[in-house]
């Protein structure tokens, strides 16, 4: 076998300090968000979904590797946009700074 290869969905032999190695986690978060209908959820429902599902997706990776700052910021940005904006595109205004 050649490195890197996936074992239990973790890329073995990959440099996990690079953001490209964490792209699969970011794709999973975005894929999960696309399956939800946030237009039918209130903010409390969206907050519950973020806390229970989206925060648990990268935990498997985080138990083994330290996340790059850029990827952590990207995941937080996606979660924040989903919470305050939902499905809508364009500008949004958060109620809390």
N, C-alpha and C positions, 0 to 999 in steps of 0.2 A: 504494500500500500504506500501511497505517497501522502505526505503531509501537506496541508491540513485536511483532516477528514472529520466527519461528525460522529460522535458517540454520545448517545443520550441527549441529542440536540445541542451538544457543546462542541465547538470546533477545536479539536485537539491539534496542537502544533501551530495554531494561529497566534499572532501577536495580539493579545487582548488589550494592549495599551493603545491600539489604533482604533479610531472610530468606525472604520470599515468592518471590523470584526463584530461590532455590536449592531450592525445594520439589521440583522435578523430579528433582534429584540424590538427594534423600532418598527419594523414591518409588522410584527405580531400585534403591537399596540394599535397601529393604524388599522389593521385588518379587523381587530375586535371592535373598534369604534365604528367602522363602516356597517357592521352588522346590527348596531343598536339604532333605534329610532328615537333620537334625542328630542325630536319635536313633540313627542307624546310624554316626555318626562319633565317633571318640574325640576328646579335646581337641586332640591333635596334628593331626588331620585338620581340625578346625575352625579351628585357628590357621593352617594352611597355606592354607585357603580364604579367610580374612580377609586374609592378607598378599598373596595373589596376585590375588584378584578384587575384594574390597571396597575395598581401598586404591587400586586402579587406576581405579575408576569415576569419582571426582571429579577425577582428574588433568587431564582435558581442560578442565574449567572452571577449575581452579587454574592452568593455564598462561596464562590470560588475565585472571582476576579474583582479587581477594583475598576469601577466604571470611569471612563474618561469624562472630564468636566463637560465637554461639548455634548456628549450623548445624554448625560444627566439633564443638562439644560434643555435639550430637544424633547425629551420625554416629559419634562415638567411643562414646557411650552404647549405641547399637544394636549396634555391634561387640562391645563388652564383654559385653552381655547375651547375645548369641549364643554367645560363647566359653564363658562360665561356666554358662549356663543351658540352652542348646540350645532345644528346642521347648517345654519346660515353662513353665507360667505360675506366677506366685507368687514367693516369696522365694528367693533363691539366695545362696550364700556363696562368694565368690572365695577361692581358696587362697593368693593373694598380694595384699598390700596395694597 
